Amino acid sequence: MSDLHVGRMSAAVVDWPDPAQVPEMLRHVIDGRLEDAMREHPLPDGEWCVRRLDVALDLDPERPLSALEAGWADRIVTSLRQSLRDGSTDVIRYLRPEDAVDDMLTGLVSLRVDHSWAWAQVRLLMPDDPPPDGDPRALMLIVLERLRQGGVAALARLVATAGVARVHRLIGSEGWQRVAARAALEGGAAWTPEPVGRARPARAGDETTRGAHPDPRGVTGSGEPGRTTGRAARAVGSGTPSARDDIPSPALAPSGTQRVAALAAASALADAFRRSGLRVDDATLQAWALLTLAHDDVVLLRRPSVELRDLVAALAERLRPESSAGLSIEAPAPSRAPAARAAARPPADVGTRRADHPRQAAASASPEGDARPDSDDPEAPAGAGSRTSWGGLLFLLNTAARAGVPESLDEPPFRARPSGWVLHQLGRRLAPAAVDDPALLAFAGLPEPPADEPDAIERRALAARAARWTAQTATELRASGSVDGPDDLLVQSVVRRDATIEREPGWVEMSLRLGDVDLDVRRAGLDIDPGWVPWLGCVVRFRYE
């Protein structure tokens, strides 16, 4: 059932025989009748926020009070649905929590804060936070940090819809660095930006390159063990993005160079940074690089700090904007004059068209301040999603940690391979799905299938890891009760499942038919929502309907 948050409800009755009955009737509506009405006539899924809803109805004093209360509640629910259909700015529905986050961040970067009352109702905006129309920069950074694991995904969605330049205009270099430092902390790494210089070729007699004698303690500070004081090995090179991919980094092992090149080529976030045309300082470039790692290959954050710094430095070089004549935009100084900021309005091109967003609810918030329906029917689904016959692959995420999968994503022989590539290959061995099957791509966290095939050594390692994952899942199925049989057949019975997959940066949602509930799967706990999957870098949810 949808969540409806109502802060206050009041009533005024004209010509009622006993006015003292009205407050009692209203309490009954709030305490139970409204919930009954929503159960009887459910609203579309989502989280509803109501600023004000005026409802007029006739109350017949000849009818029982219980019937009048039920009718009152029914009228409220009907009016809510009608207000949404009519595009009322006083009723907003967020289909998912991420929609509320996206609405808030888009509003802040566009300096349109019409929905701040709704952000407060869903507790994205807290009482002690800076006012949205007074210091949107500070508020955005607070919200991104408060989101914890979901902050990087939310920022990636914002970049995709609003553009890097608009985000940079608001938060500036220091903001990128703060968000990157938080992402590193959440990923298990301690990180601060360092200067990234254009590299000269390494020569005999140069000081030892970074990573040649790594310190397992990850000691920091110039001249300390495990670090280089020379700058020769820091950067990958210069030139166009396509040329950079062919330039090795003397600071990285070949496997690291290959992985960075693959990440830079495949990441939509990296592409957005590179195509932004902004001239930014090296600290910002490194923040962009670390955010790209946290978004697209978060397991790399667990590498030793010296090695991680080299990965960040190498990737930062590949994120230098394509245009050498890029824009230079500095964030405005924080304002302490709410009235002046409230009067400001963004340029004409700042607003983004959330109605075109594939995840948009039938009628959810737009940055223009209106709750606009995408169709005439507020019950219409947000999007058709992608159909698959292998939805049960995502159930295996619940056994992955116990099968040792997260650790294997960055172990030999896969050190040169992005995590998504490894998961895609494992998924192909767990289910005979097409390489572009929606469930397989969601399972791997990829937008499209990778082109590279494994070599002989990798094939043997993949087969061994897939067998271990299969055995772990089969063991848990048997332990739950009534199933038995060969491991591979048990797992096939789990993964072969019709479903619909919807996904965006930071979340995956799989919908299955209610009639397809499998008691064996349920007893084994395989269809419990995994929630935040740290090594996949997203939230995964399952829904039966």
C-alpha positions in Angstrom: 0.0 0.0 0.0 1.2 3.5 -0.7 2.5 5.7 2.1 0.5 8.9 2.7 2.0 11.5 5.0 -0.6 14.0 6.4 0.7 16.5 8.9 -2.6 18.1 9.9 -6.3 17.6 9.1 -9.1 19.9 10.1 -12.8 20.2 9.4 -15.5 22.9 9.4 -19.2 21.9 9.3 -22.1 24.1 8.6 -25.6 23.4 9.9 -24.8 20.2 11.7 -27.1 19.4 14.6 -24.4 18.6 17.1 -21.0 20.3 16.3 -19.3 18.5 19.2 -19.6 15.3 17.1 -17.4 16.6 14.3 -14.0 16.4 16.1 -14.7 12.8 17.1 -15.7 11.9 13.6 -12.5 13.5 12.3 -10.4 11.5 14.8 -12.1 8.3 13.5 -11.3 9.2 9.9 -7.6 9.8 10.8 -7.2 6.8 13.1 -8.7 4.1 10.9 -11.3 5.1 8.2 -8.7 6.7 5.9 -6.5 3.6 6.1 -9.5 1.4 5.4 -10.4 3.5 2.4 -6.9 3.3 1.0 -7.0 -0.4 1.4 -10.4 -0.7 -0.3 -9.5 1.7 -3.1 -5.7 1.7 -3.2 -3.9 4.7 -4.6 -1.1 4.1 -7.1 2.1 2.8 -5.6 4.5 5.3 -4.1 4.9 7.9 -1.4 2.3 10.6 -1.5 2.9 14.1 -0.1 0.1 16.5 0.5 0.5 20.2 1.1 -3.2 21.1 1.1 -6.3 19.3 0.0 -9.7 20.9 0.4 -12.6 18.5 0.3 -16.3 19.5 0.3 -19.0 16.9 1.0 -22.5 16.7 2.2 -23.2 14.9 5.5 -26.6 13.5 6.0 -27.5 13.6 9.7 -30.0 10.7 9.2 -27.2 8.3 8.3 -25.1 6.4 11.0 -21.9 8.2 12.0 -19.8 5.2 11.0 -21.1 5.4 7.4 -20.5 9.2 7.3 -16.9 8.7 8.4 -16.3 6.0 5.8 -17.8 8.2 3.1 -15.6 11.1 4.3 -12.5 8.9 4.0 -13.5 7.6 0.5 -14.0 11.2 -0.7 -10.5 12.2 0.5 -8.9 9.3 -1.4 -10.9 10.1 -4.5 -9.9 13.8 -4.2 -6.2 12.8 -3.9 -6.4 10.8 -7.1 -8.2 13.6 -8.9 -5.8 16.2 -7.7 -2.9 14.2 -9.1 -4.7 13.7 -12.4 -5.4 17.4 -12.6 -1.8 18.3 -11.9 -2.3 20.0 -8.6 0.9 21.5 -7.1 -0.4 20.6 -3.6 -0.2 16.8 -4.1 3.0 15.0 -5.2 3.6 11.3 -5.6 7.1 9.8 -5.6 7.0 6.3 -7.0 10.3 5.4 -5.3 12.5 7.0 -2.7 15.1 7.8 -5.4 12.5 9.9 -7.2 12.2 12.2 -4.2 16.0 12.5 -4.0 16.2 13.3 -7.8 13.5 15.9 -7.5 15.3 17.6 -4.6 18.8 17.6 -6.2 17.4 18.7 -9.6 15.5 21.5 -7.8 18.6 22.7 -5.9 20.8 22.7 -9.0 18.1 24.6 -10.9 17.4 26.9 -8.0 13.8 25.9 -8.0 12.6 24.9 -4.6 8.9 24.8 -5.0 8.8 21.3 -3.6 10.7 22.0 -0.4 7.5 21.2 1.6 7.5 17.7 0.1 11.2 17.2 0.7 10.5 18.0 4.3 7.6 15.5 4.5 9.8 12.7 3.2 12.6 13.8 5.6 15.1 14.7 3.0 15.0 18.2 4.3 15.5 18.3 8.0 14.6 21.2 10.4 18.2 22.2 11.1 19.3 22.1 7.4 20.2 25.3 5.5 17.2 26.8 3.7 16.9 25.6 0.1 16.4 29.1 -1.1 19.2 30.5 1.1 22.2 28.1 0.6 21.4 25.4 -1.9 25.1 24.5 -2.2 25.5 23.6 1.4 22.1 21.8 1.5 23.0 19.7 -1.6 26.3 18.6 0.0 24.6 17.8 3.3 21.9 15.7 1.5 24.5 13.8 -0.6 26.5 12.9 2.5 23.3 12.0 4.4 22.4 9.5 1.6 25.6 7.6 2.4 25.9 4.7 -0.1 23.2 6.1 -2.4 24.9 9.5 -2.7 27.2 8.6 -5.7 24.3 7.0 -7.6 22.1 10.1 -6.9 24.9 12.4 -8.2 25.3 10.2 -11.3 21.6 10.5 -12.0 21.8 14.3 -11.5 24.8 14.6 -13.9 22.9 12.5 -16.5 19.9 14.8 -16.4 21.2 18.3 -15.4 24.8 18.0 -16.8 28.2 18.3 -15.2 28.4 22.1 -15.8 25.3 22.9 -13.8 26.3 20.7 -10.9 29.8 22.2 -10.9 28.3 25.7 -11.0 26.6 24.9 -7.7 29.1 22.8 -5.7 32.5 23.7 -7.2 35.8 21.9 -6.8 35.5 21.7 -3.0 32.0 20.1 -3.3 33.2 17.4 -5.7 36.1 16.6 -3.3 33.8 16.4 -0.3 31.5 14.0 -2.1 34.4 11.9 -3.4 36.0 11.7 0.1 32.7 10.5 1.5 32.4 7.9 -1.3 35.9 6.7 -0.6 35.1 6.4 3.1 31.9 4.3 2.3 34.0 2.1 0.0 36.6 1.4 2.7 39.3 3.8 1.5 40.9 6.9 2.9 41.5 9.4 0.2 42.5 13.0 -0.3 43.3 14.6 -3.7 46.9 15.2 -4.7 48.3 17.2 -7.6 48.2 15.4 -11.0 50.8 16.6 -13.4 51.2 15.7 -17.0 53.8 12.9 -17.0 57.1 12.9 -18.8 58.3 9.5 -19.8 60.0 7.5 -17.1 63.8 7.4 -17.5 66.5 5.4 -16.0 67.7 7.1 -12.8 64.3 8.5 -12.0 63.1 8.1 -8.5 61.1 4.9 -7.9 57.7 5.0 -9.4 54.7 4.8 -7.2 53.6 1.3 -6.6 57.0 -0.3 -7.3 57.5 -0.9 -3.6 54.0 -0.6 -2.2 53.7 -0.1 1.6 51.0 -2.5 2.8 50.1 0.0 5.5 49.3 2.6 2.9 51.5 5.2 4.6 50.8 8.7 3.3 53.1 11.8 3.2 55.8 12.8 0.9 59.0 10.9 1.2 57.6 8.2 3.5 57.9 4.5 2.7 55.8 3.2 -0.2 55.6 6.6 -1.8 57.4 8.4 -4.5 58.5 12.0 -4.3 59.0 12.3 -8.0 56.2 13.3 -10.4 57.3 11.4 -13.4 55.0 8.4 -12.8 51.8 10.2 -11.9 49.9 10.8 -15.1 49.0 8.7 -18.1 49.8 11.2 -20.8 48.1 13.8 -22.9 46.2 14.0 -26.1 42.7 13.1 -27.2 40.6 10.6 -25.1 41.1 7.9 -27.8 44.9 8.3 -27.7 45.0 8.2 -23.9 43.7 4.7 -23.8 46.8 3.5 -25.6 49.3 5.3 -23.3 50.5 3.1 -20.4 50.9 4.6 -17.0 54.4 4.0 -15.6 52.9 4.1 -12.1 50.6 1.2 -12.7 51.0 -2.4 -13.4 49.6 -3.4 -16.8 46.5 -4.9 -15.2 45.7 -1.6 -13.6 46.3 0.3 -16.9 43.9 -2.1 -18.7 41.3 -1.8 -16.1 41.4 2.0 -16.0 41.2 2.1 -19.8 38.2 -0.2 -19.9 36.4 1.8 -17.1 37.0 5.1 -18.9 35.7 3.7 -22.1 32.5 2.1 -20.7 31.4 4.4 -17.9 28.6 6.8 -18.7 29.7 9.0 -15.8 33.3 9.1 -17.1 32.0 10.1 -20.5 29.9 12.9 -19.0 32.9 14.3 -17.2 35.0 14.1 -20.3 32.5 15.7 -22.5 31.6 18.5 -20.1 34.2 20.9 -21.7 35.0 22.3 -18.2 38.5 23.4 -17.4 38.9 22.2 -13.8 41.9 21.8 -11.5 43.6 18.6 -10.8 41.9 18.0 -7.5 38.6 18.1 -9.2 39.8 15.7 -11.9 40.8 13.3 -9.2 37.5 13.7 -7.4 35.7 12.8 -10.7 38.0 9.8 -11.1 37.3 8.5 -7.6 33.5 9.0 -8.1 33.7 7.1 -11.3 35.4 4.2 -9.5 32.8 4.4 -6.7 30.0 4.3 -9.2 31.2 1.8 -11.8 33.8 -0.4 -10.1 33.5 0.1 -6.3 35.6 -3.0 -5.4 38.7 -1.0 -6.6 38.3 1.2 -3.5 39.5 -1.7 -1.4 42.9 -1.8 -3.0 45.9 -0.6 -1.0 45.9 3.2 -0.8 49.1 3.7 -2.8 47.7 1.5 -5.6 44.4 3.3 -5.4 46.0 6.7 -5.8 47.7 5.5 -9.0 44.4 4.2 -10.3 42.8 7.5 -9.5 45.6 9.5 -11.1 45.6 7.4 -14.3 41.8 7.7 -14.6 41.9 11.4 -13.9 44.1 11.9 -17.0 41.5 10.2 -19.1 38.7 12.4 -17.7 40.4 15.6 -19.0 37.6 17.3 -21.0 37.7 16.7 -24.8 37.7 20.4 -25.6 40.8 22.3 -24.7 38.7 25.5 -25.0 36.3 24.3 -22.3 34.3 26.5 -19.9 35.7 27.6 -16.6 32.9 27.8 -14.0 33.4 28.6 -10.4 30.8 27.9 -7.8 29.3 31.1 -6.2 30.4 31.9 -2.7 27.8 30.7 -0.2 25.2 33.3 0.3 23.9 34.3 3.7 21.1 36.4 2.2 18.0 34.1 1.8 15.8 36.8 0.3 18.3 37.6 -2.4 18.8 34.0 -3.4 15.1 33.3 -3.3 14.5 36.0 -6.0 17.1 34.4 -8.3 16.0 32.2 -11.2 18.1 29.9 -13.3 18.9 30.5 -16.9 16.3 29.3 -19.4 18.2 26.1 -20.1 18.8 25.0 -16.5 15.5 23.1 -16.0 15.6 19.4 -16.9 12.7 17.5 -18.4 11.8 14.9 -15.8 8.8 14.0 -17.8 11.2 12.3 -20.2 12.9 10.4 -17.5 12.3 6.6 -18.0 11.7 6.1 -14.3 9.2 8.9 -13.9 6.0 7.9 -12.1 2.7 8.4 -13.8 2.4 11.7 -12.0 5.4 12.7 -10.0 7.3 15.9 -9.3 8.8 17.9 -12.1 11.4 20.6 -11.5 9.1 23.2 -12.8 7.0 22.9 -9.6 4.1 21.0 -10.9 3.0 17.4 -10.4 2.4 16.6 -14.0 0.9 13.3 -15.1 2.7 11.4 -17.9 -0.7 10.1 -19.0 -4.3 10.7 -18.2 -4.4 7.7 -16.0 -2.7 8.1 -12.6 -2.8 4.3 -12.2 -0.6 3.9 -15.3 2.7 2.2 -14.5 5.9 4.3 -14.5 7.5 2.3 -17.3 7.1 -1.0 -19.0 10.5 -2.2 -17.9 12.4 -5.0 -19.7 11.1 -8.5 -19.8 13.3 -11.5 -19.0 13.0 -15.2 -18.5 16.0 -15.3 -16.2 15.0 -13.0 -13.4 16.0 -15.5 -10.7 19.6 -14.6 -11.5 19.1 -11.7 -9.2 18.1 -14.0 -6.4 21.6 -15.4 -6.4 22.8 -12.0 -5.1 21.7 -13.2 -1.7 24.2 -16.1 -1.7 27.1 -14.2 -3.4 28.9 -13.1 -0.2 28.8 -16.6 1.3 30.1 -17.9 -2.0 33.1 -15.5 -1.9 32.0 -13.6 -5.0 32.8 -10.1 -3.9 36.4 -10.9 -3.1 36.9 -12.7 -6.4 36.1 -9.7 -8.4 39.5 -8.1 -7.9 41.6 -11.3 -7.5 43.8 -13.0 -10.1 43.2 -13.7 -12.9 40.7 -10.8 -13.0 42.8 -7.9 -11.9 42.7 -6.3 -15.3 39.0 -6.9 -15.8 36.2 -4.6 -14.6 33.9 -6.1 -12.0 31.0 -5.9 -14.4 32.8 -8.0 -16.9 33.5 -10.7 -14.3 29.9 -10.8 -13.1 28.6 -10.9 -16.6 30.8 -13.9 -17.4 29.7 -15.6 -14.1 26.1 -15.0 -14.9 26.4 -16.6 -18.3 27.7 -19.7 -16.6 24.9 -19.7 -14.1 22.1 -19.2 -16.6 21.9 -19.8 -20.4 20.6 -16.3 -20.9 21.4 -14.1 -24.0 24.4 -11.8 -23.5 22.1 -8.8 -23.6 19.3 -10.2 -21.4 18.1 -7.5 -19.0 18.5 -9.7 -15.9 22.0 -10.6 -16.8 23.0 -7.0 -17.4 21.4 -5.9 -14.1 23.1 -8.8 -12.4 26.4 -7.5 -13.7 25.6 -3.8 -13.3 26.3 -3.1 -17.0 24.4 -1.0 -19.5 25.3 -3.3 -22.4 27.2 -6.6 -22.8 31.0 -6.4 -22.9 32.7 -7.4 -26.1 35.8 -9.2 -24.7 35.8 -12.9 -24.2 37.9 -14.6 -21.5 41.1 -16.4 -22.2 41.8 -20.0 -21.3 43.1 -19.1 -17.8 40.1 -16.9 -17.1 37.7 -19.5 -18.4 39.0 -22.0 -15.8 38.8 -19.5 -13.0 35.2 -18.5 -14.0 34.1 -22.1 -14.1 35.5 -22.7 -10.6 33.9 -19.6 -9.2 30.5 -20.3 -10.8 30.6 -23.9 -9.5 31.3 -22.6 -6.0 28.4 -20.1 -6.3 26.1 -22.9 -7.6 27.1 -25.2 -4.7 26.5 -22.5 -2.1 23.1 -21.7 -3.4 22.1 -25.4 -3.7 23.3 -26.0 -0.2 21.0 -23.2 1.2 18.1 -24.5 -0.9 18.5 -28.0 0.6 18.9 -26.6 4.1 15.5 -24.8 3.8 13.5 -28.0 3.6 11.9 -30.0 0.9 14.2 -29.8 -2.2 16.9 -32.1 -3.3 18.8 -33.0 -6.5 22.0 -32.0 -8.3 23.4 -28.6 -7.6 23.1 -27.3 -11.2 19.5 -28.4 -11.6 18.5 -26.8 -8.3 20.0 -23.5 -9.4 18.4 -23.7 -12.8 15.1 -24.0 -11.1 15.8 -20.8 -9.3 17.2 -18.6 -12.1 14.6 -19.6 -14.8 11.9 -17.1 -13.8 9.8 -14.6 -15.8 10.2 -11.1 -14.5 10.4 -7.4 -15.5 13.5 -5.5 -14.8 13.7 -1.7 -14.2 16.9 0.0 -13.5 18.6 3.3 -13.2 22.0 4.3 -11.7 22.0 3.2 -8.1 19.0 0.8 -8.1 17.5 -2.3 -9.7 13.9 -3.4 -9.2 12.6 -6.8 -10.4 8.9 -7.4 -10.6 7.4 -10.9 -10.6 3.9 -12.2 -10.7 2.4 -12.9 -7.3 1.3 -16.3 -8.6 5.0 -17.2 -9.2 6.0 -17.1 -5.5 8.1 -20.2 -4.9 8.0 -21.5 -1.4 11.3 -23.2 -1.7 13.0 -20.0 -2.8 11.1 -18.1 0.0 12.2 -20.6 2.7 15.8 -20.3 1.6 15.5 -16.5 1.8 16.6 -16.0 -1.8 13.8 -13.5 -2.7 14.4 -11.2 0.3 15.3 -7.8 -0.9 19.2 -7.6 -0.9 18.9 -3.8 -0.4 22.2 -2.1 -0.8 24.8 -4.4 -2.4 28.1 -2.7 -1.8 30.2 -4.6 -4.3 27.6 -4.0 -7.0 27.2 -0.4 -6.0 23.4 -0.3 -6.1 20.1 -1.0 -4.3 18.3 -4.2 -5.5 14.6 -4.7 -4.7 12.2 -7.5 -5.5 8.4 -7.0 -5.9 5.6 -9.4 -6.4 2.4 -8.0 -8.0 
